[in-house]
Structure formats: C-alpha cells, structure tokens
Amino acid sequence: MRIVGLTLRTMFLLLVMVVTARVASPQTETLLSAYDTPSDLLRAALGAAVCCFVAVQIFRYSRDPADMRKWVPIGVAAVPLALLCAVVVW
C-alpha cells in the first residue's frame, strides 16, 4: 500500500507539473519573445515558481505508512482527472 500510495502521489504531482508548465508557457512562439508582453513574462515566471515548488514536494513526502495509505483513494480519483486535464490542455 505504501508503494502504491507513493506511486500515485508522484504521478499526480508530475501531472500537475505538466499542466502547470503548459498553461504557464507564453502564448507567443518562443520563450525569448515573452519579454514583449509583460503578462506572458509574469505568467511564465509564476508557472516556473509553481513547477519548482511541486518538484520539491515530490521529494518531500512523509515516511509514515498511514500517510501513504491515504494517497491510495485520493490518487485513484485524482490521477485520471489530472491526466484528463493534461490531455485537454495540451
């Protein structure tokens, strides 16, 4: 149960990172042209900060098996939803 919970938690957080990176990417063609519009630059900076925060959270998990058991039902519901959101956003 601990490994399943950890796997589902990691998959969910990775999908959150993918969706955040896609949504936060500039609407213009390249990242360098984001300097042309301040809103694209702000969105890219905020998205990078959120992605860094989520990446840190992937490696900071509770060693308590009860906490990982909580992620099994949460992950079973959240991972398909996050995957659906990633497919729709892409």
Secondary structure, DSSP 8 states (H G I E B T S, - for coil): -HHHHHHHHHHHHHHHHHHHHHHHS-SSSSSGGGGGSHHHHHHHHHHHHHHHHHHHHHH-----HHHHHHHHHHHHHHHHHHHHHHHHH-
